[in-house]
């Protein structure tokens, strides 16, 4: 009798272990995957190795075209004291209803000196669409 119970317990433990190894894609036993095992979709875009340190408070945008076609944005950036490295200014032309980036441009200044104002100009091409385009400024030290 003891051998029968031990054998049944062994079979149940093995079955539980095998069930625990089922793939999360099918959730095991035909169940849909739970929210804890579902992965968020990826965009396929690589993340930059060095996203830099943001210095948006040191950057201003003087003008930014938003009509379809070739667009230009201009402004200045003054690296804060203690800044060493490359200053990168970026402008994204965005559809504010969907947050879709329609165009993007950037300009970099190698070995920028802290406290020295730098004039920047960024060009891009906004596709011909019937959308309201907004300019979004970014600035970082790499």
Sine and cosine of phi, psi and omega as CSV:
sin_phi,cos_phi,sin_psi,cos_psi,sin_omega,cos_omega
0.00,0.00,-0.68,0.73,-0.01,-1.00
-0.90,0.45,-0.61,0.80,0.01,-1.00
-0.92,0.40,-0.59,0.81,0.00,-1.00
-0.91,0.41,-0.71,0.71,0.00,-1.00
-0.91,0.42,-0.69,0.73,0.00,-1.00
-0.89,0.45,-0.62,0.78,0.01,-1.00
-0.92,0.40,-0.69,0.72,0.01,-1.00
-0.90,0.43,-0.69,0.72,0.03,-1.00
-0.88,0.47,-0.67,0.74,0.02,-1.00
-0.88,0.48,-0.68,0.74,0.02,-1.00
-0.90,0.43,-0.69,0.73,0.00,-1.00
-0.90,0.43,-0.66,0.75,0.02,-1.00
-0.89,0.45,-0.69,0.73,0.02,-1.00
-0.89,0.46,-0.69,0.72,0.01,-1.00
-0.89,0.46,-0.65,0.76,0.02,-1.00
-0.91,0.41,-0.64,0.77,0.01,-1.00
-0.91,0.41,-0.67,0.74,0.02,-1.00
-0.91,0.42,-0.67,0.75,0.02,-1.00
-0.89,0.45,-0.56,0.83,0.01,-1.00
-0.95,0.32,-0.25,0.97,-0.02,-1.00
-1.00,-0.10,0.06,1.00,-0.01,-1.00
-0.92,0.40,0.48,-0.88,-0.09,-1.00
-0.95,0.31,0.54,-0.84,-0.01,-1.00
-0.95,0.33,-0.28,0.96,0.00,-1.00
-0.90,0.44,-0.63,0.78,-0.01,-1.00
-0.98,-0.22,-0.02,1.00,0.07,-1.00
0.94,0.34,0.02,1.00,-0.01,-1.00
0.97,0.26,0.64,-0.77,0.07,-1.00
0.80,0.60,0.54,0.84,0.09,-1.00
0.97,0.24,0.12,0.99,0.01,-1.00
-1.00,0.09,0.55,-0.83,0.06,-1.00
-0.93,0.38,0.39,-0.92,-0.02,-1.00
-0.91,0.42,0.54,-0.84,0.03,-1.00
-0.99,0.14,0.26,-0.97,-0.03,-1.00
-0.92,0.40,-0.34,0.94,0.00,-1.00
-0.99,0.17,-0.28,0.96,0.00,-1.00
-0.96,-0.28,-0.11,0.99,-0.02,-1.00
-0.99,0.16,0.77,-0.64,0.03,-1.00
-1.00,-0.01,0.56,-0.83,0.08,-1.00
-0.95,0.31,0.57,-0.82,0.02,-1.00
-0.91,0.41,0.54,-0.84,0.02,-1.00
-0.97,-0.23,0.43,-0.90,-0.02,-1.00
-1.00,0.03,-0.26,0.97,-0.04,-1.00
1.00,0.09,-0.05,1.00,0.02,-1.00
-1.00,0.07,0.67,-0.74,0.04,-1.00
-0.98,0.18,0.63,-0.77,0.08,-1.00
-0.99,0.13,0.63,-0.78,-0.01,-1.00
-0.89,0.46,0.58,-0.82,0.00,-1.00
-0.91,0.40,-0.55,0.83,0.00,-1.00
-0.72,-0.69,1.00,-0.06,-0.03,-1.00
-0.94,0.34,-0.20,0.98,0.06,-1.00
0.99,0.11,-0.05,-1.00,0.04,-1.00
-0.94,-0.35,0.83,-0.56,-0.05,-1.00
-0.92,0.40,0.68,-0.74,0.07,-1.00
-0.72,-0.70,0.63,0.77,-0.07,-1.00
-0.86,0.52,-0.52,0.86,0.01,-1.00
-0.91,0.41,-0.27,0.96,0.00,-1.00
-1.00,-0.09,0.02,1.00,-0.06,-1.00
-0.89,-0.46,0.58,-0.81,0.09,-1.00
-0.74,-0.67,0.48,-0.88,0.07,-1.00
-0.92,-0.38,0.86,-0.50,0.00,-1.00
-1.00,0.08,-0.61,0.79,0.01,-1.00
-0.47,-0.88,0.40,-0.92,0.04,-1.00
-0.37,-0.93,0.89,-0.46,0.05,-1.00
-0.96,0.27,0.58,-0.81,0.00,-1.00
-0.77,-0.64,0.02,1.00,0.03,-1.00
-0.96,0.28,0.50,-0.86,0.04,-1.00
-0.84,0.55,0.54,-0.84,-0.01,-1.00
0.95,-0.33,-0.42,-0.91,-0.01,-1.00
-0.94,0.35,0.77,-0.64,-0.02,-1.00
-0.80,-0.60,0.44,-0.90,0.01,-1.00
-0.69,-0.72,0.63,-0.78,0.13,-0.99
-0.81,-0.59,0.60,-0.80,0.01,-1.00
-0.70,-0.71,0.34,-0.94,0.04,-1.00
0.09,-1.00,-0.30,-0.95,0.03,-1.00
-0.72,-0.69,0.41,-0.91,0.12,-0.99
-0.67,-0.74,0.73,-0.68,0.03,-1.00
-0.86,-0.51,0.97,-0.23,-0.03,-1.00
-0.85,0.53,0.73,-0.68,0.00,-1.00
-0.92,0.40,0.33,-0.94,0.06,-1.00
-0.82,0.57,0.61,-0.79,0.00,-1.00
1.00,0.06,-0.03,1.00,-0.01,-1.00
-0.98,0.20,0.77,-0.64,0.09,-1.00
-0.69,-0.72,0.69,-0.72,0.04,-1.00
0.82,-0.57,-0.26,-0.96,-0.02,-1.00
-1.00,0.00,0.78,-0.63,0.08,-1.00
-1.00,-0.10,0.79,-0.61,0.02,-1.00
-0.88,-0.47,0.82,-0.58,0.08,-1.00
-0.95,-0.32,0.72,-0.69,0.03,-1.00
-0.75,-0.66,0.50,-0.86,0.09,-1.00
-0.76,-0.65,0.74,-0.67,0.08,-1.00
-0.90,-0.43,0.73,-0.68,0.09,-1.00
-0.99,-0.11,0.90,-0.43,-0.24,-0.97
-0.85,-0.53,0.60,-0.80,0.19,-0.98
-0.99,0.11,0.94,-0.34,-0.10,-1.00
-0.92,0.39,-0.32,0.95,0.01,-1.00
-0.97,0.24,-0.55,0.83,-0.07,-1.00
-0.90,-0.43,-0.15,0.99,-0.09,-1.00
0.91,0.42,0.26,0.97,0.03,-1.00
-0.96,0.27,0.73,-0.69,0.08,-1.00
-0.99,0.11,0.89,-0.45,-0.04,-1.00
-1.00,0.04,-0.50,0.86,0.02,-1.00
-0.37,-0.93,0.36,-0.93,-0.01,-1.00
-0.46,-0.89,0.59,-0.81,0.07,-1.00
-0.58,-0.82,0.35,-0.94,0.01,-1.00
-0.48,-0.88,0.36,-0.93,0.09,-1.00
-0.67,-0.75,0.66,-0.75,-0.01,-1.00
-0.89,-0.46,0.54,-0.84,0.07,-1.00
-0.83,-0.55,0.95,-0.31,0.00,-1.00
-0.97,0.25,0.59,-0.80,0.04,-1.00
0.77,0.64,0.71,0.70,0.01,-1.00
-0.90,0.44,0.65,-0.76,0.00,-1.00
-1.00,0.01,0.73,-0.68,0.02,-1.00
-0.88,0.47,0.67,-0.74,0.06,-1.00
0.99,0.12,-0.12,0.99,-0.02,-1.00
-0.99,-0.16,0.87,-0.49,0.00,-1.00
-0.92,0.38,0.70,-0.71,0.02,-1.00
-0.86,-0.51,0.79,-0.61,0.08,-1.00
-0.99,0.11,0.72,-0.69,0.02,-1.00
-0.83,-0.56,0.40,-0.92,0.05,-1.00
-0.54,-0.84,0.77,-0.64,-0.06,-1.00
-0.81,-0.59,0.70,-0.71,0.02,-1.00
-0.88,-0.47,0.48,-0.88,0.07,-1.00
-0.35,-0.93,-0.04,-1.00,0.03,-1.00
-0.79,-0.62,0.90,-0.43,0.04,-1.00
-1.00,0.00,0.82,-0.58,-0.01,-1.00
-0.89,0.45,0.48,-0.88,0.01,-1.00
-0.95,0.30,0.96,-0.28,0.02,-1.00
-0.60,-0.80,0.45,-0.89,0.04,-1.00
-1.00,0.07,0.86,0.51,-0.01,-1.00
-0.83,-0.56,0.41,-0.91,0.09,-1.00
-0.99,0.13,0.89,-0.46,-0.08,-1.00
-0.98,-0.20,0.70,-0.71,0.07,-1.00
-0.87,-0.49,0.52,-0.85,0.05,-1.00
-0.99,-0.13,0.72,-0.70,0.02,-1.00
-0.85,-0.53,0.85,-0.53,-0.05,-1.00
-1.00,-0.09,0.62,-0.78,0.09,-1.00
-0.69,-0.72,0.52,-0.86,0.05,-1.00
-0.50,-0.86,0.69,-0.72,-0.02,-1.00
-0.51,-0.86,0.38,-0.93,0.14,-0.99
-0.96,-0.30,0.80,-0.60,-0.01,-1.00
-0.98,-0.21,0.00,0.00,0.00,0.00
